[in-house]
Amino acid sequence: MTTDKHPIDDVQAVAALNKSFLRLREEIGKVIIGQHVIVEQLFTALLAQGHCLLVGVPGLAKTLLIKTLAEAIDLKFSRVQFTPDLMPSDITGTEIIEEDHSTGQKAFRFIKGPVFANIVLADEINRTPPKTQAALLEAMQEHNVTAAGVKYSLEEPFFVLATQNPIEQEGTYPLPEAQLDRFMFNLWLDYPTRAEEELIVKNTTSPLVAKVENALSGEDIQFYQELVRRVPVADNVISFAVDLVMRTRPTEERAPQFIKDWLRWGAGPRASQYLILGAKTRAILNGRPMPDIDDVKAVARPVLRHRLVTNFSAEADGVSPVQIIDRLLNE
């Protein structure tokens, strides 16, 4: 891609992206204390044109993190609080009847819903019925909304981040595995360290308000999304990613015995695609022109965590998908 604003050479573009990413982290750090790994993984998914499922207990600033990310990239942000009575039209938009006062004729007009934004935060997505969940997930996959037979394209870049509370499961509608597979990453937000929490309390109880400056624009994001696709990958790195995914399938002959003992289902081909896209993005974010096997390993947890379906034996043995992933990587 050649523009007046962006570098013509891909090597220069990688260097420019690395510089912009460091500035982005600095801007987000004005508001969000710590969470450097989560910030990098969120930005990785955005550049790889994937979506994220963020799991964390209340009070860990999930909403603030996404809002700050949108401000630092100068993107339109919208938040939807999912509730049991939320309807699909509350997300995608609805048609209303308008009367033309000059002619007296009535006509339908489509009012766009909150999904028409660059970054959409779907708060507690498991609180709403499957019909409404499906409306959002369809928009995520197709990047458009259809109303009354008319297709409306969503503005690019388009990034959805859905949150879930791992504590309260009463009155929830868990996402089916087929819909979980639409998310590139499943990220777990941990508690801050003691030093970080002291700094959070100090910053949020003072009258000072941090001002976040734009580090990137929507046009920059689209340019770097195209750059990710052009990043070359060695055959051995692709083989490692595909082999790792295939070894999660209990029916595969090469699968280790512990996989056959603990898993009902393994990851599908979409996991292999996201492992490579995540590895490519991570490499150029760190200023390297090509990914290596360590980059694949670094994104294996968030890519595979929600794609492995454990069986009763795993639950009885107290084994989690993350422990299974770590054992696979160690072998």
C-alpha positions in Angstrom: 0.0 0.0 0.0 1.4 3.4 -1.0 0.0 6.6 0.4 1.4 10.1 1.1 1.1 9.4 4.8 2.4 5.9 5.2 5.8 4.3 4.5 6.1 2.7 1.0 8.5 0.0 2.2 7.1 -2.8 4.5 10.3 -2.7 6.5 9.8 1.0 7.2 6.1 0.3 8.0 7.1 -2.3 10.6 9.4 0.2 12.3 6.7 2.8 12.2 4.2 0.4 13.7 6.6 -0.5 16.5 7.0 3.2 17.3 3.3 3.9 17.2 2.6 0.9 19.4 5.0 2.1 22.1 3.2 5.5 22.0 -0.2 3.8 22.2 0.8 1.9 25.3 2.1 5.1 26.8 -1.2 6.9 26.2 -3.3 4.0 27.6 -0.9 3.9 30.6 -2.0 7.4 31.5 -5.4 5.9 32.5 -4.9 2.1 32.9 -2.3 0.9 35.4 -0.5 -2.3 34.4 -2.3 -4.8 32.1 0.5 -4.5 29.5 0.0 -8.0 28.2 -3.8 -7.5 27.8 -3.2 -4.2 26.0 -0.8 -5.9 23.6 -3.2 -8.8 23.0 -6.2 -6.5 22.4 -4.2 -4.5 19.9 -2.9 -7.7 18.3 -6.5 -8.9 17.7 -7.5 -5.5 16.3 -4.7 -5.6 13.7 -5.4 -9.2 12.9 -9.0 -8.3 12.2 -10.2 -10.6 15.0 -12.5 -10.1 18.0 -12.0 -10.7 21.7 -13.8 -12.3 24.6 -12.6 -10.8 27.8 -13.3 -12.6 31.1 -12.8 -10.9 34.4 -14.4 -10.2 37.8 -16.2 -6.9 38.2 -14.2 -3.8 39.0 -11.1 -4.5 36.9 -11.7 -1.6 34.5 -12.7 -3.7 31.5 -15.0 -1.0 30.1 -12.5 1.8 30.9 -9.7 -0.2 29.1 -11.7 -0.5 25.9 -12.9 3.1 26.0 -9.3 4.3 26.5 -8.1 2.1 23.6 -10.7 3.7 21.4 -9.7 7.2 22.4 -6.0 6.5 21.8 -6.8 5.3 18.3 -9.4 8.0 17.5 -12.1 5.4 16.8 -15.9 5.6 17.4 -16.7 3.6 20.5 -20.1 2.2 21.7 -21.0 0.1 24.7 -24.0 -2.2 24.9 -25.0 -3.5 28.3 -26.5 -6.9 27.6 -29.6 -7.8 29.6 -32.3 -10.6 29.4 -34.8 -8.3 27.7 -32.4 -6.9 25.0 -33.7 -7.5 21.5 -31.6 -7.9 18.3 -32.9 -4.6 17.0 -31.5 -2.9 20.1 -28.0 -3.7 18.8 -28.3 -3.7 15.0 -30.9 -0.9 14.6 -34.6 -0.6 13.8 -36.8 0.9 11.1 -39.2 3.7 11.9 -42.0 5.3 9.8 -41.4 8.9 8.9 -43.9 11.3 7.2 -42.7 13.8 4.6 -44.6 16.9 5.7 -44.3 18.5 2.2 -46.0 15.5 0.4 -47.8 13.8 3.2 -46.3 10.4 2.2 -44.9 8.0 4.7 -41.7 5.9 4.4 -39.5 3.7 6.4 -36.1 5.0 7.7 -33.5 2.8 9.2 -32.0 4.1 12.5 -28.6 2.6 13.1 -27.9 0.8 16.3 -24.8 0.8 18.5 -23.1 -1.9 16.4 -22.4 0.8 13.9 -19.1 1.8 15.6 -15.5 1.0 15.2 -15.1 -0.6 18.6 -18.1 -2.2 20.2 -18.1 -3.3 23.8 -20.6 -6.0 24.5 -20.8 -6.0 28.3 -21.8 -9.3 29.8 -22.7 -11.0 26.5 -23.9 -14.1 28.4 -26.7 -12.1 30.1 -28.8 -11.9 26.9 -30.8 -14.7 25.1 -29.2 -16.6 22.1 -31.3 -14.7 19.6 -29.7 -11.4 20.6 -26.2 -12.9 20.9 -26.6 -14.3 17.4 -27.4 -10.9 15.9 -24.1 -9.5 17.2 -22.1 -12.5 16.2 -23.5 -12.4 12.7 -22.5 -8.7 12.4 -19.0 -9.7 13.7 -18.7 -12.4 11.0 -20.2 -10.6 8.0 -19.3 -7.0 8.9 -22.7 -5.9 7.8 -26.3 -5.7 9.0 -29.4 -6.6 7.0 -32.8 -5.0 7.8 -35.9 -5.4 5.7 -33.8 -6.9 2.9 -31.4 -4.0 2.7 -27.7 -4.6 3.6 -25.9 -1.9 5.6 -22.1 -2.2 5.7 -20.3 -1.6 9.0 -17.6 1.0 9.1 -14.0 -0.3 9.1 -12.1 -1.1 11.2 -14.7 -3.1 13.1 -13.7 -4.7 16.4 -16.0 -6.3 19.0 -14.9 -7.0 22.5 -17.4 -9.0 24.6 -17.0 -9.4 28.4 -18.2 -12.1 30.7 -18.2 -12.4 34.5 -16.8 -15.8 35.6 -18.4 -15.6 39.1 -22.2 -15.2 38.6 -23.6 -17.9 36.3 -27.3 -17.8 37.4 -29.7 -16.5 34.8 -27.0 -16.5 32.0 -27.0 -17.9 28.5 -23.5 -19.4 27.9 -22.2 -19.0 24.3 -22.2 -22.2 22.4 -18.9 -23.6 21.2 -19.7 -22.7 17.6 -20.2 -19.1 18.6 -17.2 -19.0 20.9 -15.1 -20.0 17.9 -15.9 -16.7 16.3 -13.6 -14.9 18.8 -10.0 -14.8 18.0 -8.8 -14.4 21.6 -10.2 -15.4 25.0 -8.4 -13.1 27.4 -8.5 -13.4 31.2 -8.0 -10.2 33.2 -6.2 -10.8 36.4 -6.1 -8.8 39.7 -3.5 -6.0 39.8 -0.4 -6.4 41.9 -0.2 -4.6 45.3 2.0 -1.8 43.8 -0.4 -1.4 40.9 -3.5 -1.3 43.1 -1.9 1.4 45.3 -1.2 3.4 42.2 -4.8 2.9 40.9 -6.2 4.1 44.2 -3.9 7.1 44.2 -4.8 8.1 40.7 -8.6 7.5 40.8 -9.1 9.4 44.1 -7.4 12.6 43.1 -8.9 15.5 41.2 -6.5 15.1 38.3 -7.9 13.7 35.0 -5.5 12.2 32.5 -5.9 13.4 28.9 -5.4 10.6 26.3 -3.9 11.8 23.0 -4.4 10.0 19.7 -1.6 7.7 18.8 -3.1 6.2 15.7 -6.1 6.9 13.4 -8.6 4.5 11.8 -6.8 4.9 8.5 -3.5 3.8 10.2 -5.2 0.7 11.6 -6.5 -0.3 8.2 -3.1 0.2 6.7 -1.4 -1.9 9.4 -4.2 -4.6 9.0 -3.2 -4.9 5.4 0.5 -5.0 6.4 -0.2 -8.0 8.7 -1.6 -10.0 5.8 1.6 -9.3 3.8 4.0 -10.5 6.5 5.8 -13.7 5.3 5.7 -16.8 7.4 8.2 -19.7 7.2 6.8 -23.1 6.4 8.1 -24.6 9.7 6.2 -22.0 11.7 2.9 -22.8 9.8 3.6 -26.6 10.4 4.2 -26.0 14.1 0.9 -24.1 14.4 -1.1 -26.7 12.4 0.5 -29.6 14.3 -0.3 -27.9 17.7 -4.0 -27.5 16.8 -4.3 -31.1 15.3 -2.8 -32.5 18.5 -5.7 -31.0 20.5 -8.2 -33.4 18.7 -8.8 -36.6 20.6 -9.7 -38.5 17.3 -6.3 -37.6 15.8 -3.8 -40.5 15.8 -0.9 -38.3 16.8 -2.8 -36.8 19.7 -1.1 -37.5 23.1 -2.9 -39.8 25.5 -3.7 -37.0 27.9 -5.6 -35.3 25.1 -7.7 -38.4 24.5 -8.3 -38.8 28.3 -9.3 -35.2 29.0 -10.9 -33.6 25.9 -14.2 -34.3 24.1 -13.4 -31.9 21.3 -10.3 -30.1 20.1 -9.8 -26.9 18.1 -10.8 -26.4 14.5 -8.9 -24.9 11.5 -9.9 -21.4 12.6 -7.5 -21.8 15.5 -4.6 -22.5 13.1 -5.5 -19.4 11.1 -5.6 -17.2 14.3 -2.3 -18.7 15.6 -0.5 -17.5 12.5 -2.3 -14.2 12.3 -1.5 -13.6 16.0 2.1 -14.6 15.5 2.5 -12.3 12.5 1.0 -9.4 14.4 3.0 -10.0 17.5 6.2 -10.1 15.5 5.7 -6.8 13.7 4.5 -5.1 16.9 7.9 -5.9 18.3 9.7 -4.6 15.3 10.5 -8.0 13.6 9.7 -8.7 9.9 8.8 -12.4 10.4 7.2 -14.5 13.2 8.9 -17.5 14.7 7.7 -20.4 16.7 8.0 -18.5 20.0 5.4 -16.0 18.6 3.0 -18.9 18.0 3.5 -20.2 21.5 2.9 -16.7 22.9 -0.6 -16.5 21.4 -1.5 -20.2 21.9 -3.3 -19.7 25.3 -5.7 -16.9 24.2 -6.4 -18.7 20.8 -7.0 -22.2 22.2 -8.4 -21.6 25.7 -12.0 -21.3 24.6 -11.7 -23.9 21.8 -11.0 -27.0 23.9 -14.0 -28.9 25.3 -13.0 -30.9 28.4 -14.8 -34.1 29.5 -15.8 -35.4 32.9 -12.4 -36.9 33.5 -10.7 -33.6 33.2 -13.2 -32.0 35.6 -12.7 -34.8 38.1 -8.9 -34.5 37.9 -9.2 -30.7 38.2 -7.5 -30.0 34.9 -8.3 -26.8 33.0 -7.9 -26.1 29.3 -4.9 -23.8 30.1 -3.1 -26.6 31.8 -3.7 -28.8 28.8 -2.4 -26.1 26.5 0.8 -25.6 28.6 1.4 -29.4 28.7 1.1 -29.5 24.9 3.5 -26.6 24.5 6.0 -28.2 26.9 6.0 -31.4 24.9 
